[in-house]
Amino acid sequence: MSEAQAAPATKTLFTAEFLQDPYPAYRRFLEEGRVHYVDYGGGMWAVFKHAECSAIMRDPRQAG
């Protein structure tokens, strides 16, 4: 399996530390990349920039 095909590293949201002060975590997510695989009752993809979230929501390929 190549690096491009490797499973994403899961990051955890909503820890006690995160709930006390989420901004350092948000800053770290923004510095580390555009999209992150996070643990929130199972895995999910998270996007933290407004413009990117908006683009994803408007993309007709996302219609279910």
A tleap script that builds the chain and sets N, CA, C and O, in Angstrom:
source leaprc.protein.ff14SB
mol = sequence {
  NMET SER GLU ALA GLN ALA ALA PRO ALA THR
  LYS THR LEU PHE THR ALA GLU PHE LEU GLN
  ASP PRO TYR PRO ALA TYR ARG ARG PHE LEU
  GLU GLU GLY ARG VAL HIE TYR VAL ASP TYR
  GLY GLY GLY MET TRP ALA VAL PHE LYS HIE
  ALA GLU CYS SER ALA ILE MET ARG ASP PRO
  ARG GLN ALA CGLY
}
set mol.1.N position { 0.860 -1.173 0.000 }
set mol.1.CA position { 0.000 0.000 0.000 }
set mol.1.C position { 0.900 1.228 0.000 }
set mol.1.O position { 1.782 1.347 0.850 }
set mol.2.N position { 0.690 2.135 -0.936 }
set mol.2.CA position { 1.511 3.338 -0.995 }
set mol.2.C position { 1.061 4.335 0.065 }
set mol.2.O position { -0.007 4.194 0.662 }
set mol.3.N position { 1.893 5.342 0.284 }
set mol.3.CA position { 1.557 6.365 1.279 }
set mol.3.C position { 0.258 7.067 0.905 }
set mol.3.O position { -0.532 7.402 1.788 }
set mol.4.N position { 0.020 7.297 -0.385 }
set mol.4.CA position { -1.199 7.965 -0.832 }
set mol.4.C position { -2.434 7.119 -0.543 }
set mol.4.O position { -3.532 7.658 -0.405 }
set mol.5.N position { -2.268 5.799 -0.449 }
set mol.5.CA position { -3.395 4.917 -0.208 }
set mol.5.C position { -3.528 4.527 1.259 }
set mol.5.O position { -4.491 3.857 1.633 }
set mol.6.N position { -2.595 4.928 2.078 }
set mol.6.CA position { -2.612 4.551 3.490 }
set mol.6.C position { -3.831 5.138 4.188 }
set mol.6.O position { -4.319 6.206 3.819 }
set mol.7.N position { -4.310 4.433 5.190 }
set mol.7.CA position { -5.448 4.919 5.970 }
set mol.7.C position { -5.060 6.225 6.665 }
set mol.7.O position { -3.929 6.358 7.133 }
set mol.8.N position { -5.978 7.189 6.739 }
set mol.8.CA position { -5.655 8.464 7.370 }
set mol.8.C position { -5.464 8.307 8.873 }
set mol.8.O position { -6.075 7.443 9.502 }
set mol.9.N position { -4.621 9.140 9.431 }
set mol.9.CA position { -4.431 9.153 10.884 }
set mol.9.C position { -5.650 9.804 11.512 }
set mol.9.O position { -6.038 10.906 11.124 }
set mol.10.N position { -6.250 9.137 12.469 }
set mol.10.CA position { -7.444 9.663 13.121 }
set mol.10.C position { -7.052 10.616 14.240 }
set mol.10.O position { -6.177 10.314 15.052 }
set mol.11.N position { -7.702 11.755 14.274 }
set mol.11.CA position { -7.489 12.736 15.330 }
set mol.11.C position { -8.764 12.802 16.162 }
set mol.11.O position { -9.854 12.550 15.649 }
set mol.12.N position { -8.637 13.135 17.422 }
set mol.12.CA position { -9.791 13.133 18.316 }
set mol.12.C position { -10.261 14.551 18.597 }
set mol.12.O position { -9.459 15.438 18.889 }
set mol.13.N position { -11.559 14.753 18.506 }
set mol.13.CA position { -12.190 16.027 18.851 }
set mol.13.C position { -12.960 15.867 20.156 }
set mol.13.O position { -13.224 14.753 20.608 }
set mol.14.N position { -13.306 16.977 20.738 }
set mol.14.CA position { -14.194 17.043 21.900 }
set mol.14.C position { -13.664 16.313 23.128 }
set mol.14.O position { -14.423 15.682 23.864 }
set mol.15.N position { -12.352 16.407 23.341 }
set mol.15.CA position { -11.766 15.931 24.588 }
set mol.15.C position { -12.053 16.990 25.657 }
set mol.15.O position { -12.528 18.079 25.338 }
set mol.16.N position { -11.769 16.677 26.910 }
set mol.16.CA position { -11.966 17.656 27.981 }
set mol.16.C position { -11.128 18.908 27.719 }
set mol.16.O position { -11.598 20.027 27.924 }
set mol.17.N position { -9.900 18.720 27.270 }
set mol.17.CA position { -9.012 19.850 26.958 }
set mol.17.C position { -9.596 20.699 25.830 }
set mol.17.O position { -9.597 21.928 25.911 }
set mol.18.N position { -10.089 20.045 24.782 }
set mol.18.CA position { -10.685 20.750 23.650 }
set mol.18.C position { -11.885 21.567 24.107 }
set mol.18.O position { -12.040 22.719 23.704 }
set mol.19.N position { -12.728 20.987 24.938 }
set mol.19.CA position { -13.932 21.695 25.388 }
set mol.19.C position { -13.598 22.894 26.263 }
set mol.19.O position { -14.341 23.875 26.269 }
set mol.20.N position { -12.496 22.834 27.002 }
set mol.20.CA position { -12.072 23.965 27.824 }
set mol.20.C position { -11.596 25.130 26.960 }
set mol.20.O position { -11.896 26.287 27.257 }
set mol.21.N position { -10.857 24.830 25.894 }
set mol.21.CA position { -10.310 25.869 25.017 }
set mol.21.C position { -10.053 25.257 23.647 }
set mol.21.O position { -8.982 24.690 23.427 }
set mol.22.N position { -11.005 25.353 22.718 }
set mol.22.CA position { -10.856 24.685 21.431 }
set mol.22.C position { -9.912 25.390 20.452 }
set mol.22.O position { -9.499 24.790 19.460 }
set mol.23.N position { -9.570 26.637 20.714 }
set mol.23.CA position { -8.828 27.415 19.720 }
set mol.23.C position { -7.436 26.897 19.395 }
set mol.23.O position { -7.049 26.943 18.228 }
set mol.24.N position { -6.650 26.400 20.368 }
set mol.24.CA position { -5.356 25.805 19.986 }
set mol.24.C position { -5.534 24.611 19.042 }
set mol.24.O position { -4.751 24.437 18.109 }
set mol.25.N position { -6.549 23.801 19.281 }
set mol.25.CA position { -6.800 22.651 18.403 }
set mol.25.C position { -7.222 23.129 17.018 }
set mol.25.O position { -6.746 22.603 16.012 }
set mol.26.N position { -8.105 24.117 16.954 }
set mol.26.CA position { -8.506 24.664 15.649 }
set mol.26.C position { -7.290 25.188 14.894 }
set mol.26.O position { -7.135 24.923 13.702 }
set mol.27.N position { -6.436 25.923 15.580 }
set mol.27.CA position { -5.235 26.477 14.963 }
set mol.27.C position { -4.348 25.349 14.421 }
set mol.27.O position { -3.829 25.445 13.309 }
set mol.28.N position { -4.177 24.282 15.206 }
set mol.28.CA position { -3.363 23.143 14.787 }
set mol.28.C position { -3.972 22.469 13.549 }
set mol.28.O position { -3.255 22.122 12.611 }
set mol.29.N position { -5.283 22.292 13.555 }
set mol.29.CA position { -5.933 21.694 12.385 }
set mol.29.C position { -5.704 22.554 11.144 }
set mol.29.O position { -5.387 22.029 10.077 }
set mol.30.N position { -5.862 23.861 11.277 }
set mol.30.CA position { -5.678 24.745 10.134 }
set mol.30.C position { -4.241 24.736 9.632 }
set mol.30.O position { -4.011 24.829 8.427 }
set mol.31.N position { -3.278 24.627 10.530 }
set mol.31.CA position { -1.868 24.592 10.146 }
set mol.31.C position { -1.481 23.271 9.487 }
set mol.31.O position { -0.604 23.241 8.624 }
set mol.32.N position { -2.130 22.183 9.889 }
set mol.32.CA position { -1.742 20.853 9.417 }
set mol.32.C position { -2.369 20.448 8.088 }
set mol.32.O position { -1.922 19.478 7.475 }
set mol.33.N position { -3.369 21.146 7.637 }
set mol.33.CA position { -3.954 20.781 6.353 }
set mol.33.C position { -5.398 21.209 6.220 }
set mol.33.O position { -5.970 21.825 7.120 }
set mol.34.N position { -5.974 20.874 5.086 }
set mol.34.CA position { -7.312 21.337 4.756 }
set mol.34.C position { -8.414 20.409 5.254 }
set mol.34.O position { -9.486 20.872 5.644 }
set mol.35.N position { -8.158 19.102 5.244 }
set mol.35.CA position { -9.169 18.115 5.604 }
set mol.35.C position { -8.540 17.125 6.577 }
set mol.35.O position { -7.395 16.709 6.401 }
set mol.36.N position { -9.300 16.752 7.604 }
set mol.36.CA position { -8.776 15.856 8.637 }
set mol.36.C position { -9.774 14.742 8.923 }
set mol.36.O position { -10.986 14.959 8.912 }
set mol.37.N position { -9.256 13.561 9.175 }
set mol.37.CA position { -10.077 12.426 9.582 }
set mol.37.C position { -10.111 12.430 11.103 }
set mol.37.O position { -9.075 12.273 11.749 }
set mol.38.N position { -11.296 12.608 11.680 }
set mol.38.CA position { -11.421 12.760 13.133 }
set mol.38.C position { -12.343 11.696 13.721 }
set mol.38.O position { -13.204 11.139 13.039 }
set mol.39.N position { -12.135 11.434 15.009 }
set mol.39.CA position { -12.968 10.493 15.749 }
set mol.39.C position { -14.079 11.273 16.438 }
set mol.39.O position { -13.823 12.147 17.266 }
set mol.40.N position { -15.294 10.949 16.089 }
set mol.40.CA position { -16.467 11.560 16.716 }
set mol.40.C position { -17.562 10.505 16.707 }
set mol.40.O position { -18.499 10.569 15.911 }
set mol.41.N position { -17.432 9.538 17.601 }
set mol.41.CA position { -18.374 8.424 17.611 }
set mol.41.C position { -18.214 7.556 16.378 }
set mol.41.O position { -19.190 7.010 15.863 }
set mol.42.N position { -17.005 7.431 15.914 }
set mol.42.CA position { -16.684 6.773 14.650 }
set mol.42.C position { -15.886 7.772 13.835 }
set mol.42.O position { -15.745 8.925 14.242 }
set mol.43.N position { -15.378 7.366 12.726 }
set mol.43.CA position { -14.570 8.273 11.931 }
set mol.43.C position { -15.405 9.157 11.024 }
set mol.43.O position { -16.454 8.740 10.534 }
set mol.44.N position { -14.945 10.362 10.804 }
set mol.44.CA position { -15.574 11.272 9.854 }
set mol.44.C position { -14.533 12.263 9.369 }
set mol.44.O position { -13.500 12.454 10.010 }
set mol.45.N position { -14.801 12.881 8.258 }
set mol.45.CA position { -13.921 13.901 7.715 }
set mol.45.C position { -14.363 15.257 8.232 }
set mol.45.O position { -15.559 15.541 8.302 }
set mol.46.N position { -13.395 16.098 8.595 }
set mol.46.CA position { -13.695 17.432 9.108 }
set mol.46.C position { -12.948 18.475 8.282 }
set mol.46.O position { -11.779 18.302 7.935 }
set mol.47.N position { -13.654 19.559 7.979 }
set mol.47.CA position { -13.099 20.696 7.258 }
set mol.47.C position { -13.348 21.910 8.136 }
set mol.47.O position { -14.462 22.096 8.625 }
set mol.48.N position { -12.328 22.745 8.347 }
set mol.48.CA position { -12.428 23.816 9.320 }
set mol.48.C position { -12.474 25.219 8.742 }
set mol.48.O position { -12.746 26.164 9.482 }
set mol.49.N position { -12.219 25.393 7.455 }
set mol.49.CA position { -12.267 26.726 6.861 }
set mol.49.C position { -13.638 26.961 6.235 }
set mol.49.O position { -14.171 26.103 5.531 }
set mol.50.N position { -14.195 28.132 6.502 }
set mol.50.CA position { -15.534 28.462 6.017 }
set mol.50.C position { -15.640 28.340 4.507 }
set mol.50.O position { -16.591 27.745 4.000 }
set mol.51.N position { -14.684 28.893 3.787 }
set mol.51.CA position { -14.757 28.870 2.321 }
set mol.51.C position { -14.771 27.437 1.793 }
set mol.51.O position { -15.502 27.133 0.851 }
set mol.52.N position { -13.978 26.566 2.385 }
set mol.52.CA position { -13.945 25.181 1.936 }
set mol.52.C position { -15.229 24.446 2.313 }
set mol.52.O position { -15.733 23.646 1.525 }
set mol.53.N position { -15.759 24.704 3.497 }
set mol.53.CA position { -17.037 24.097 3.887 }
set mol.53.C position { -18.140 24.531 2.931 }
set mol.53.O position { -18.952 23.716 2.494 }
set mol.54.N position { -18.162 25.809 2.613 }
set mol.54.CA position { -19.166 26.338 1.700 }
set mol.54.C position { -19.051 25.689 0.323 }
set mol.54.O position { -20.059 25.317 -0.278 }
set mol.55.N position { -17.824 25.555 -0.176 }
set mol.55.CA position { -17.628 24.939 -1.485 }
set mol.55.C position { -18.099 23.490 -1.488 }
set mol.55.O position { -18.714 23.039 -2.454 }
set mol.56.N position { -17.815 22.766 -0.424 }
set mol.56.CA position { -18.254 21.373 -0.321 }
set mol.56.C position { -19.778 21.289 -0.309 }
set mol.56.O position { -20.364 20.443 -0.985 }
set mol.57.N position { -20.406 22.152 0.449 }
set mol.57.CA position { -21.868 22.120 0.562 }
set mol.57.C position { -22.549 22.488 -0.744 }
set mol.57.O position { -23.667 22.042 -1.000 }
set mol.58.N position { -21.905 23.285 -1.570 }
set mol.58.CA position { -22.494 23.717 -2.839 }
set mol.58.C position { -22.168 22.778 -4.002 }
set mol.58.O position { -22.728 22.926 -5.088 }
set mol.59.N position { -21.287 21.833 -3.789 }
set mol.59.CA position { -20.852 20.928 -4.844 }
set mol.59.C position { -21.983 19.964 -5.177 }
set mol.59.O position { -22.406 19.203 -4.306 }
set mol.60.N position { -22.484 19.971 -6.404 }
set mol.60.CA position { -23.609 19.100 -6.753 }
set mol.60.C position { -23.264 17.610 -6.642 }
set mol.60.O position { -24.170 16.782 -6.545 }
set mol.61.N position { -21.995 17.257 -6.653 }
set mol.61.CA position { -21.614 15.845 -6.497 }
set mol.61.C position { -21.906 15.347 -5.103 }
set mol.61.O position { -21.906 14.136 -4.879 }
set mol.62.N position { -22.158 16.243 -4.145 }
set mol.62.CA position { -22.423 15.865 -2.760 }
set mol.62.C position { -23.910 15.590 -2.508 }
set mol.62.O position { -24.282 15.139 -1.424 }
set mol.63.N position { -24.746 15.855 -3.492 }
set mol.63.CA position { -26.190 15.618 -3.321 }
set mol.63.C position { -26.429 14.133 -3.104 }
set mol.63.O position { -25.868 13.284 -3.795 }
set mol.64.N position { -27.266 13.849 -2.137 }
set mol.64.CA position { -27.434 12.462 -1.791 }
set mol.64.C position { -28.657 11.842 -2.263 }
set mol.64.O position { -28.884 10.658 -2.015 }
savepdb mol mol.pdb
quit
